[in-house]
Amino acid sequence: MDISEKLQGILATLPAKPGCYIYRNAEGTIIYIGKAISLKNRVRSYFHSDSSHDAKTRRLVRDIVDIEWIVVGSELEALILEMNLIKKHRPKYNIRLKDDKRYPYIKIHWNEPFPKVTVTRQMTEDGSRYFGPYTSAWAVYQTLEALRRMFPYLTCDREITGLDKRACLYFDIKLCTAPCIGAIDQAGYRQMIADLMEFLSGHSEEIVTRLETEMQKASEEMRFEKAAAVRDQLKAITSVIERQKIVFASDYKDSDVLAMARTDGEACVQIFFIRGGKLIGREYFILEGTEDTDNQEVMTEFVKQFYTEAANIPEQVMMPEEIQIEEAKIIGQWLKSKRGGQKVELFVPKEGQPHDLVQMAAENASETLQALRTQWQADAHKQEQALGELQSELKLSAPPNRIECYDVSHTQGVATVGAMIVFEQGTPAKNLYRKFNIDSTSIGAPDDFASMEEMLTRRFKRWKSSQEAAPSPGSKPDASFSFLPDLIIIDGGKGQLGRVVKVLEEFDLFGKVPVVGLAKQEEEIFFPHNSQPLILPRHSQGLYLVQRIRDEAHRYGITAHRARRSKQGMASQLDSIPGIGPTRRKALLKHFGSMDKIKEATLEELAAVKGMNGNAAESIKAHLE
């Protein structure tokens, strides 16, 4: 195969050491991240005769224009670095967990005197205990609702002294133990939260035994109110335990049971969580980018990515099939380190109840994937219906498969940002979103109409340039600007619409690119040179799509505006310091990331930034302290 001179030079200098390699395409985007025992051997293997490569790898190799690598001390370090990089960049050709959002966890604030129980999407090393991840925030809140009936934990922000005169309503309805009035002391409250964590871990036998003893003792001492409260707590705990399926003896190893179903480039992995011999829960995860990849590799990538996110690691992981021996060995080392030095066994059960559990998980995975595909197809039908309705109602020649929407955000004319969002086939194409920083001094702030005009002018100038420029070898056009939309939606009424029409006329596009304005209050759709608005039927899919597009443009614009306003705020503090000009200001913010970090930096750290010196560092310290 033909390899560019640049790539040949890189391949010739690769070290024969463990590390991670990063492939980039013509736009500089990271498209694949991998690890290797020998970077030299592994990376070069991609560029040998491609007859042994699958179709996905051949496509990947054709897109590679640059290679970076990072050398590490061991294969284990390479594994950890690879997972962190994939999680951060989500490259196109890597197998990855679907959804770029963080999964929710239950967080126990164990580092506090009276721990609370909350939901978070990020684990931090702050002394708290975490349980998860869960694939559904709704499922987390359902779990917390049940937990609160069993273990009535604090939900308020009171400072707990035990001396408050009155408890809140939650104490009266038995959803709080009221440490605020001293109804339970700190030791008793922390024991209850410890029980909650044990229950979440699937180990409830000791809790039940202790509570039964506590209830009996309270009854014998004629503390009947206390005995009744413990009885109610036991009843709530027992009702949940009875719904948990017992699959092994209680002394069986805590296990995760994994199985997978696949279709059309996507895979569904089902996990059963076995704790204390009971099936305490299950979750499913969807992976994308799995086309042309064998089951072994897909399962390997899932194990690495899932246990990067998992709050707890079990003693053993049951799998549907073996993974590559060397890979299994290094993953085993990594899981052991995550479990505090305790061994984690990965194995494929061949018979008996463990084998039956894997089969049951596989059936669940298959059913889940089929149900999801039915839902996705239903959603696709709704999108087709919405686009068809818009074509009909707006009298377009074809369904508007590419819709662009524009919005302007600012605070009294400060940090004005124009937002361009793109929907393709009725769904957001977030990689095509673009923002435009508007210089308010050039248009007279605040002027939304002029800002809209400037944004659209810049957008179509980019389109015109892409049509006139001769394509260079290996380069790809910017898909955000190189194609014309089938429909433009403006977040605004007649005034905004008039400015857009003016821009389209300047580029000889009026009449070729349909444009409408969406008024905020009555959801009226305005057309150029027409005073009569269109009101789409209240429950039509077309209206839902237009509203969603408008709301997404507003969200994206507000987010970009806030980021710009924040940066301007940081920059303005630095601008007032003698000796700090635009170049140094930019270098400082790039290096430290925030004003707080700049304030915390030592003189030596400030002086070490590119373009800085000792005098400039002292000037910063003098003005910011």
C-alpha positions as CSV (number, residue, x, y, z in Angstrom):
1,M,0.0,0.0,0.0
2,D,1.1,3.6,-0.6
3,I,2.4,5.3,2.6
4,S,3.1,9.0,2.7
5,E,6.6,10.3,3.3
6,K,5.5,11.7,6.6
7,L,4.2,8.4,7.9
8,Q,7.2,6.5,6.6
9,G,9.4,8.8,8.7
10,I,7.3,8.2,11.8
11,L,7.2,4.4,11.3
12,A,11.0,4.4,11.0
13,T,11.5,6.1,14.4
14,L,9.0,4.0,16.5
15,P,10.5,2.7,19.7
16,A,10.3,-1.0,20.6
17,K,8.8,-0.2,24.0
18,P,5.4,-0.5,25.6
19,G,3.0,2.4,25.2
20,C,0.0,3.9,23.5
21,Y,-0.4,5.0,19.9
22,I,-2.8,7.7,18.6
23,Y,-3.9,7.9,15.0
24,R,-5.2,11.2,13.5
25,N,-7.0,12.0,10.3
26,A,-6.5,14.9,7.9
27,E,-8.5,17.3,10.2
28,G,-6.3,16.4,13.1
29,T,-9.1,14.5,14.8
30,I,-8.1,11.4,16.9
31,I,-9.7,8.4,15.1
32,Y,-8.1,5.5,17.0
33,I,-6.2,4.8,20.2
34,G,-4.4,1.5,20.9
35,K,-1.8,0.0,23.2
36,A,1.2,-2.3,22.5
37,I,3.9,-4.2,24.2
38,S,6.2,-3.0,21.3
39,L,5.0,0.2,19.6
40,K,7.3,-0.5,16.7
41,N,5.9,-3.9,15.9
42,R,2.2,-3.1,16.6
43,V,2.0,0.1,14.6
44,R,3.9,-1.1,11.7
45,S,1.6,-4.1,11.4
46,Y,-1.2,-1.8,10.3
47,F,0.7,-0.8,7.3
48,H,1.7,-4.2,6.0
49,S,-0.3,-5.8,3.2
50,D,-3.9,-5.2,4.0
51,S,-5.2,-8.5,2.8
52,S,-5.2,-9.9,6.3
53,H,-7.0,-6.9,7.7
54,D,-10.8,-6.7,8.2
55,A,-12.8,-4.0,6.3
56,K,-12.9,-1.7,9.4
57,T,-9.1,-1.8,9.8
58,R,-8.6,-1.1,6.1
59,R,-10.9,2.0,6.4
60,L,-9.0,3.1,9.4
61,V,-5.6,2.8,7.7
62,R,-6.8,4.8,4.7
63,D,-7.8,7.7,7.1
64,I,-4.5,7.9,9.0
65,V,-2.3,10.9,8.2
66,D,-0.5,11.3,11.5
67,I,0.7,9.1,14.4
68,E,1.6,10.0,17.9
69,W,2.9,7.7,20.6
70,I,3.4,7.8,24.4
71,V,6.0,5.4,25.9
72,V,5.2,4.0,29.4
73,G,7.0,1.7,31.8
74,S,4.9,-1.4,31.5
75,E,2.0,-3.1,29.6
76,L,-0.2,-2.4,32.7
77,E,0.5,1.3,32.5
78,A,-0.3,1.2,28.7
79,L,-3.6,-0.5,29.5
80,I,-4.6,2.2,32.0
81,L,-3.4,5.1,29.7
82,E,-5.3,3.6,26.7
83,M,-8.6,3.4,28.6
84,N,-8.3,6.9,29.9
85,L,-7.5,8.3,26.5
86,I,-10.4,6.4,24.8
87,K,-12.7,7.7,27.6
88,K,-11.6,11.3,27.0
89,H,-11.5,11.3,23.1
90,R,-14.1,8.6,22.1
91,P,-12.3,7.9,18.8
92,K,-14.4,6.9,15.8
93,Y,-12.8,3.5,15.1
94,N,-12.5,2.4,18.8
95,I,-15.2,0.1,20.3
96,R,-16.8,2.3,22.9
97,L,-19.7,2.4,25.3
98,K,-22.7,4.2,23.7
99,D,-23.7,7.6,25.2
100,D,-21.1,10.1,25.9
101,K,-22.8,11.1,29.1
102,R,-21.4,9.9,32.4
103,Y,-23.4,7.2,34.1
104,P,-25.0,7.9,37.5
105,Y,-23.8,6.5,40.8
106,I,-25.2,6.4,44.3
107,K,-22.8,8.4,46.5
108,I,-22.6,7.9,50.3
109,H,-20.8,10.9,51.9
110,W,-19.0,8.7,54.4
111,N,-16.4,11.4,55.1
112,E,-19.1,13.6,56.7
113,P,-20.1,13.2,60.4
114,F,-23.7,12.5,59.4
115,P,-23.4,11.0,55.9
116,K,-26.0,11.9,53.3
117,V,-26.9,9.8,50.2
118,T,-27.0,11.5,46.8
119,V,-26.7,10.8,43.1
120,T,-23.6,11.9,41.2
121,R,-22.2,11.3,37.7
122,Q,-18.5,11.6,38.8
123,M,-16.5,9.6,41.2
124,T,-13.8,11.5,43.2
125,E,-11.4,10.4,45.8
126,D,-13.0,12.4,48.7
127,G,-13.6,9.7,51.2
128,S,-17.1,8.9,49.9
129,R,-18.3,5.5,48.9
130,Y,-19.9,4.9,45.5
131,F,-22.2,2.3,44.1
132,G,-22.8,1.9,40.3
133,P,-22.7,2.7,37.5
134,Y,-26.4,2.5,36.7
135,T,-27.6,3.0,33.1
136,S,-30.8,4.9,34.1
137,A,-31.1,7.8,36.5
138,W,-34.7,6.8,37.0
139,A,-33.6,3.4,38.3
140,V,-31.2,5.2,40.7
141,Y,-34.0,7.4,42.2
142,Q,-36.3,4.3,42.4
143,T,-33.5,2.6,44.4
144,L,-33.1,5.6,46.7
145,E,-36.8,5.7,47.3
146,A,-36.7,2.1,48.6
147,L,-33.5,2.7,50.5
148,R,-35.0,5.7,52.3
149,R,-37.9,3.6,53.6
150,M,-35.4,1.0,55.0
151,F,-32.7,3.4,56.2
152,P,-34.2,6.9,56.7
153,Y,-31.2,9.0,55.9
154,L,-30.8,12.8,56.0
155,T,-31.8,14.9,53.0
156,C,-31.7,18.4,54.5
157,D,-28.9,20.9,54.8
158,R,-29.2,21.6,58.5
159,E,-26.1,21.7,60.6
160,I,-26.6,18.7,62.9
161,T,-26.0,19.6,66.6
162,G,-28.8,17.4,68.1
163,L,-30.1,20.5,69.9
164,D,-32.8,21.6,67.4
165,K,-36.1,22.1,69.1
166,R,-38.2,20.6,66.3
167,A,-37.6,18.1,63.5
168,C,-39.0,18.5,60.0
169,L,-42.0,16.7,58.5
170,Y,-39.9,13.8,57.3
171,F,-39.3,12.6,60.9
172,D,-43.1,12.5,61.4
173,I,-43.6,10.4,58.3
174,K,-40.7,8.1,59.2
175,L,-38.4,9.2,56.3
176,C,-35.7,10.6,58.6
177,T,-34.3,9.5,61.9
178,A,-33.9,13.2,63.1
179,P,-30.3,13.4,64.4
180,C,-31.0,17.2,64.4
181,I,-33.1,16.9,67.6
182,G,-31.0,14.0,69.0
183,A,-33.5,11.3,68.2
184,I,-30.5,9.3,67.1
185,D,-26.9,9.9,68.0
186,Q,-23.9,10.0,65.6
187,A,-22.8,6.5,66.2
188,G,-26.4,5.1,65.6
189,Y,-26.8,7.2,62.5
190,R,-23.5,6.0,61.0
191,Q,-24.4,2.4,61.8
192,M,-27.6,2.9,59.9
193,I,-25.7,4.3,56.9
194,A,-23.1,1.4,57.2
195,D,-26.1,-1.0,57.0
196,L,-27.3,0.8,53.9
197,M,-24.0,0.3,52.2
198,E,-23.9,-3.4,53.2
199,F,-27.4,-3.8,51.8
200,L,-26.4,-2.1,48.5
201,S,-23.5,-4.6,48.4
202,G,-25.9,-7.5,48.7
203,H,-25.0,-8.6,52.2
204,S,-28.1,-8.2,54.3
205,E,-28.1,-11.3,56.6
206,E,-26.1,-9.7,59.4
207,I,-28.3,-6.6,59.2
208,V,-31.5,-8.6,59.6
209,T,-30.1,-10.6,62.5
210,R,-28.9,-7.5,64.4
211,L,-32.2,-5.7,63.8
212,E,-34.2,-8.7,65.0
213,T,-32.1,-8.7,68.2
214,E,-32.5,-5.0,68.6
215,M,-36.3,-5.2,68.2
216,Q,-36.5,-8.0,70.8
217,K,-34.4,-6.1,73.3
218,A,-36.4,-2.9,72.9
219,S,-39.6,-4.9,73.4
220,E,-38.3,-6.6,76.5
221,E,-37.3,-3.2,77.9
222,M,-40.9,-2.0,77.1
223,R,-39.6,0.6,74.6
224,F,-42.4,-0.2,72.3
225,E,-42.1,2.8,70.0
226,K,-38.5,1.9,69.3
227,A,-39.5,-1.8,68.8
228,A,-42.2,-0.7,66.3
229,A,-39.8,1.5,64.4
230,V,-37.3,-1.4,64.0
231,R,-40.1,-3.8,63.1
232,D,-41.2,-1.4,60.3
233,Q,-37.6,-1.2,59.1
234,L,-37.2,-5.0,59.1
235,K,-40.5,-5.3,57.1
236,A,-39.2,-2.9,54.4
237,I,-35.8,-4.7,54.2
238,T,-37.4,-8.2,54.1
239,S,-39.8,-7.2,51.3
240,V,-36.9,-6.2,49.1
241,I,-34.8,-9.3,50.0
242,E,-37.6,-11.6,49.1
243,R,-37.7,-10.2,45.6
244,Q,-34.0,-10.9,45.1
245,K,-33.4,-14.3,43.4
246,I,-31.2,-16.7,45.4
247,V,-28.9,-18.4,43.0
248,F,-26.1,-19.7,45.2
249,A,-25.3,-20.4,48.8
250,S,-24.7,-17.2,50.7
251,D,-20.9,-18.0,51.0
252,Y,-20.5,-18.2,47.2
253,K,-18.0,-15.7,45.8
254,D,-19.4,-12.2,44.8
255,S,-19.6,-12.3,41.0
256,D,-20.5,-10.4,37.9
257,V,-22.1,-12.5,35.1
258,L,-21.5,-11.1,31.5
259,A,-23.1,-12.1,28.2
260,M,-23.6,-10.4,24.9
261,A,-25.9,-10.1,21.9
262,R,-24.9,-8.4,18.6
263,T,-26.5,-7.0,15.5
264,D,-25.7,-4.4,12.8
265,G,-22.5,-2.9,14.3
266,E,-23.9,-2.7,17.8
267,A,-23.5,-5.0,20.8
268,C,-25.6,-5.3,24.0
269,V,-23.8,-6.6,27.1
270,Q,-26.0,-7.8,30.0
271,I,-24.5,-7.9,33.5
272,F,-26.0,-9.8,36.4
273,F,-24.7,-8.8,39.8
274,I,-24.4,-11.7,42.2
275,R,-23.7,-10.7,45.8
276,G,-24.0,-12.9,48.9
277,G,-25.4,-15.7,46.7
278,K,-28.3,-13.5,45.5
279,L,-29.0,-11.8,42.2
280,I,-29.3,-8.2,43.5
281,G,-29.5,-6.4,40.2
282,R,-28.7,-6.3,36.5
283,E,-27.8,-3.6,33.9
284,Y,-27.3,-3.6,30.2
285,F,-24.8,-1.5,28.2
286,I,-24.7,-0.8,24.4
287,L,-21.4,-0.6,22.6
288,E,-20.9,1.0,19.2
289,G,-18.2,0.7,16.6
290,T,-18.2,-3.1,16.8
291,E,-18.7,-3.9,13.1
292,D,-16.1,-6.3,11.6
293,T,-14.8,-7.1,15.1
294,D,-14.9,-10.6,16.6
295,N,-16.8,-11.3,19.9
296,Q,-13.5,-11.8,21.8
297,E,-12.3,-8.3,21.1
298,V,-15.7,-6.7,21.7
299,M,-15.9,-8.4,25.1
300,T,-12.3,-7.5,26.0
301,E,-13.0,-3.8,25.2
302,F,-16.3,-3.9,27.2
303,V,-14.5,-5.4,30.3
304,K,-11.9,-2.7,30.2
305,Q,-14.3,0.2,29.7
306,F,-17.0,-1.0,32.2
307,Y,-14.6,-1.7,35.0
308,T,-12.9,1.7,34.5
309,E,-16.3,3.1,35.4
310,A,-17.4,0.5,38.0
311,A,-17.4,1.6,41.7
312,N,-16.9,-1.9,43.0
313,I,-15.0,-4.9,41.6
314,P,-16.2,-8.5,42.5
315,E,-14.1,-11.5,43.3
316,Q,-14.9,-13.1,39.9
317,V,-16.2,-12.3,36.5
318,M,-18.0,-15.0,34.5
319,M,-17.8,-14.5,30.8
320,P,-19.4,-16.1,27.7
321,E,-16.1,-16.9,26.0
322,E,-12.4,-16.7,26.6
323,I,-10.5,-13.6,25.8
324,Q,-7.0,-13.5,24.4
325,I,-4.6,-15.1,27.1
326,E,-2.1,-12.2,27.3
327,E,-4.9,-9.6,27.4
328,A,-6.7,-11.6,30.1
329,K,-3.5,-11.7,32.1
330,I,-2.9,-7.9,32.0
331,I,-6.6,-7.2,32.7
332,G,-6.5,-9.5,35.7
333,Q,-3.5,-7.5,37.1
334,W,-5.3,-4.3,36.5
335,L,-8.5,-5.5,38.2
336,K,-6.5,-6.8,41.1
337,S,-4.9,-3.4,41.6
338,K,-8.4,-1.7,41.5
339,R,-9.6,-4.2,44.1
340,G,-6.9,-3.3,46.6
341,G,-4.5,-6.1,45.8
342,Q,-7.2,-8.9,46.0
343,K,-7.3,-11.3,43.1
344,V,-10.1,-11.1,40.5
345,E,-10.8,-14.3,38.6
346,L,-12.0,-14.1,34.9
347,F,-13.3,-17.4,33.7
348,V,-15.9,-19.1,31.3
349,P,-18.2,-21.5,33.2
350,K,-18.6,-24.7,31.3
351,E,-21.3,-26.4,33.4
352,G,-23.8,-26.2,36.3
353,Q,-25.5,-23.1,37.6
354,P,-22.8,-20.6,36.6
355,H,-23.1,-21.8,33.0
356,D,-26.9,-21.5,33.2
357,L,-26.5,-17.9,34.5
358,V,-24.4,-16.9,31.6
359,Q,-27.0,-18.4,29.2
360,M,-29.7,-16.5,31.0
361,A,-27.7,-13.3,30.7
362,A,-27.3,-14.0,27.0
363,E,-31.0,-14.4,26.5
364,N,-31.6,-11.1,28.4
365,A,-29.0,-9.3,26.2
366,S,-30.7,-10.6,23.0
367,E,-34.2,-9.6,24.2
368,T,-32.9,-6.2,25.3
369,L,-31.2,-5.5,22.0
370,Q,-34.3,-6.5,20.1
371,A,-36.5,-4.2,22.2
372,L,-34.1,-1.3,21.8
373,R,-33.9,-1.8,18.0
374,T,-37.7,-1.7,17.9
375,Q,-37.6,1.5,19.9
376,W,-34.9,3.0,17.6
377,Q,-37.0,2.0,14.6
378,A,-40.1,3.7,16.1
379,D,-38.0,6.8,16.7
380,A,-36.7,6.7,13.1
381,H,-40.4,6.5,12.0
382,K,-41.2,9.6,14.1
383,Q,-38.3,11.5,12.5
384,E,-39.4,10.5,9.0
385,Q,-43.0,11.6,9.9
386,A,-41.7,14.9,11.3
387,L,-39.6,15.6,8.2
388,G,-42.5,14.6,5.9
389,E,-44.9,17.0,7.8
390,L,-42.4,19.9,7.6
391,Q,-42.0,19.2,3.8
392,S,-45.8,19.4,3.4
393,E,-46.5,22.3,5.7
394,L,-43.6,24.5,4.6
395,K,-44.2,23.5,0.9
396,L,-40.6,22.3,0.4
397,S,-39.6,20.3,-2.7
398,A,-38.1,17.4,-0.6
399,P,-37.9,16.4,3.1
400,P,-35.4,18.8,4.9
401,N,-32.7,16.2,5.7
402,R,-30.3,18.9,6.8
403,I,-31.7,21.7,9.0
404,E,-29.6,24.5,10.4
405,C,-30.8,26.7,13.2
406,Y,-29.2,30.0,14.4
407,D,-29.5,31.8,17.7
408,V,-27.7,34.8,19.3
409,S,-26.8,34.9,23.1
410,H,-25.3,37.7,25.1
411,T,-25.6,39.6,28.5
412,Q,-26.5,43.2,27.7
413,G,-24.3,43.0,24.6
414,V,-21.3,41.5,26.4
415,A,-19.6,38.3,25.1
416,T,-22.0,37.9,22.2
417,V,-22.0,34.5,20.7
418,G,-23.8,33.2,17.6
419,A,-24.8,29.6,17.6
420,M,-25.2,27.3,14.6
421,I,-26.6,23.9,15.2
422,V,-27.3,21.2,12.6
423,F,-29.8,18.4,12.5
424,E,-29.5,15.6,9.9
425,Q,-32.3,13.1,9.3
426,G,-34.1,14.6,12.3
427,T,-31.3,14.1,14.8
428,P,-28.6,16.4,16.2
429,A,-25.3,16.2,14.3
430,K,-23.2,17.7,17.1
431,N,-19.9,17.3,15.3
432,L,-21.2,20.0,12.8
433,Y,-22.2,22.5,15.4
434,R,-20.3,25.8,15.3
435,K,-20.1,29.0,17.3
436,F,-19.3,32.5,16.2
437,N,-17.7,35.1,18.5
438,I,-19.3,38.4,17.6
439,D,-17.3,41.6,18.2
440,S,-20.0,43.8,19.7
441,T,-17.9,47.0,19.2
442,S,-18.1,46.6,15.5
443,I,-21.9,46.3,15.4
444,G,-23.0,48.6,18.3
445,A,-24.0,46.5,21.2
446,P,-26.5,45.0,21.8
447,D,-27.9,44.4,18.3
448,D,-29.3,40.9,17.8
449,F,-30.3,41.7,14.2
450,A,-26.8,42.8,13.3
451,S,-25.2,39.9,15.1
452,M,-27.5,37.5,13.2
453,E,-26.5,39.1,9.9
454,E,-22.8,38.9,10.7
455,M,-23.1,35.2,11.7
456,L,-24.9,34.2,8.5
457,T,-22.6,36.2,6.4
458,R,-19.6,34.4,7.9
459,R,-21.3,31.1,7.5
460,F,-22.0,31.5,3.7
461,K,-18.6,33.1,3.1
462,R,-17.2,29.8,4.3
463,W,-19.5,27.9,2.0
464,K,-18.5,30.1,-1.0
465,S,-14.8,29.6,-0.3
466,S,-15.3,25.8,-0.2
467,Q,-16.9,25.9,-3.6
468,E,-14.2,28.0,-5.1
469,A,-11.1,26.3,-3.5
470,A,-9.4,23.5,-5.4
471,P,-9.3,20.4,-3.1
472,S,-5.8,19.4,-1.9
473,P,-4.8,15.8,-1.9
474,G,-5.9,14.0,1.3
475,S,-7.9,16.9,2.6
476,K,-11.6,16.8,3.3
477,P,-14.0,19.8,3.2
478,D,-15.4,21.1,6.5
479,A,-18.9,19.5,6.5
480,S,-20.3,22.3,8.7
481,F,-19.9,24.9,6.0
482,S,-19.3,23.0,2.7
483,F,-22.9,22.0,2.2
484,L,-26.1,24.0,1.9
485,P,-29.0,23.3,4.3
486,D,-32.4,22.1,3.1
487,L,-33.9,24.5,5.6
488,I,-32.8,27.3,7.9
489,I,-34.7,28.0,11.1
490,I,-34.1,31.3,12.8
491,D,-34.9,31.7,16.5
492,G,-36.9,34.9,16.2
493,G,-39.7,36.7,14.2
494,K,-39.9,38.9,11.2
495,G,-37.0,41.2,12.1
496,Q,-34.4,38.5,12.4
497,L,-35.9,36.8,9.3
498,G,-35.4,40.0,7.2
499,R,-31.7,40.1,8.0
500,V,-31.2,36.5,7.0
501,V,-33.0,37.1,3.7
502,K,-30.7,40.0,3.1
503,V,-27.6,37.7,3.5
504,L,-29.1,35.0,1.3
505,E,-29.7,37.5,-1.4
506,E,-26.1,38.7,-1.2
507,F,-24.9,35.2,-1.9
508,D,-27.6,34.6,-4.6
509,L,-29.2,31.9,-2.4
510,F,-32.6,33.3,-1.7
511,G,-35.2,31.0,-3.2
512,K,-32.6,28.2,-3.3
513,V,-32.3,27.8,0.5
514,P,-35.7,27.9,2.3
515,V,-35.7,29.9,5.5
516,V,-38.3,30.4,8.3
517,G,-38.4,32.3,11.6
518,L,-39.9,30.7,14.7
519,A,-41.5,33.2,17.1
520,K,-41.1,32.3,20.8
521,Q,-44.5,33.0,22.3
522,E,-47.1,31.3,20.1
523,E,-44.7,29.0,18.2
524,E,-45.6,30.8,15.0
525,I,-43.6,30.1,11.9
526,F,-42.9,33.1,9.7
527,F,-42.0,33.1,6.0
528,P,-40.1,35.8,4.1
529,H,-42.3,38.6,2.6
530,N,-45.4,37.1,4.1
531,S,-47.2,38.6,7.1
532,Q,-49.4,35.6,7.8
533,P,-47.7,33.1,10.1
534,L,-48.1,29.3,10.0
535,I,-49.2,27.5,13.2
536,L,-48.4,23.8,13.1
537,P,-50.9,21.4,14.8
538,R,-50.2,21.3,18.6
539,H,-49.3,17.6,18.8
540,S,-47.7,17.2,15.4
541,Q,-44.3,15.5,15.1
542,G,-43.2,18.4,12.8
543,L,-43.8,20.9,15.6
544,Y,-42.0,18.8,18.2
545,L,-39.0,18.6,15.9
546,V,-38.9,22.4,15.3
547,Q,-39.2,23.0,19.0
548,R,-36.4,20.6,19.8
549,I,-34.2,22.2,17.2
550,R,-34.9,25.7,18.5
551,D,-34.3,24.6,22.1
552,E,-31.0,22.9,21.2
553,A,-29.8,26.1,19.4
554,H,-30.7,28.1,22.5
555,R,-28.9,25.6,24.9
556,Y,-25.8,25.5,22.7
557,G,-25.7,29.3,22.4
558,I,-26.1,29.9,26.1
559,T,-23.4,27.4,26.9
560,A,-21.0,29.0,24.5
561,H,-21.8,32.5,25.7
562,R,-21.2,31.6,29.4
563,A,-17.9,30.1,28.5
564,R,-16.8,33.2,26.6
565,R,-18.1,35.5,29.4
566,S,-16.1,33.5,31.9
567,K,-12.9,33.7,29.8
568,Q,-13.4,37.5,29.4
569,G,-13.8,37.8,33.1
570,M,-10.5,35.9,33.6
571,A,-8.7,37.9,30.9
572,S,-9.9,41.3,32.3
573,Q,-8.2,40.6,35.6
574,L,-4.9,39.8,33.9
575,D,-5.2,42.8,31.5
576,S,-5.0,45.2,34.4
577,I,-1.6,43.9,35.5
578,P,1.4,45.8,34.2
579,G,3.7,43.8,31.9
580,I,0.9,41.3,31.0
581,G,-0.2,41.7,27.5
582,P,-2.4,39.6,25.2
583,T,0.3,37.1,24.4
584,R,1.3,36.4,28.1
585,R,-2.4,36.4,29.1
586,K,-3.2,33.8,26.6
587,A,-0.2,31.7,27.5
588,L,-1.0,31.9,31.3
589,L,-4.7,30.9,30.8
590,K,-3.7,28.0,28.5
591,H,-1.1,26.7,30.9
592,F,-3.1,27.0,34.2
593,G,-6.7,26.9,32.9
594,S,-8.2,29.2,35.5
595,M,-7.6,32.4,37.5
596,D,-7.7,30.3,40.8
597,K,-4.8,28.2,39.5
598,I,-2.8,31.3,38.5
599,K,-3.3,32.8,41.9
600,E,-2.2,29.5,43.6
601,A,1.0,29.2,41.4
602,T,4.4,29.9,42.8
603,L,6.7,32.6,41.4
604,E,8.8,29.8,39.8
605,E,5.8,28.2,38.2
606,L,4.6,31.5,36.8
607,A,8.0,32.4,35.5
608,A,8.3,29.0,33.7
609,V,5.4,29.7,31.4
610,K,6.4,30.4,27.8
611,G,7.0,34.2,27.3
612,M,7.1,34.9,31.1
613,N,10.0,36.1,33.2
614,G,10.7,36.8,36.9
615,N,9.6,40.4,36.8
616,A,6.3,39.5,35.1
617,A,5.7,36.7,37.7
618,E,6.3,39.1,40.6
619,S,3.9,41.6,39.0
620,I,1.2,39.0,38.9
621,K,1.8,38.0,42.5
622,A,1.7,41.6,43.6
623,H,-1.6,42.3,41.9
624,L,-3.5,39.1,42.6
625,E,-2.7,38.4,46.2
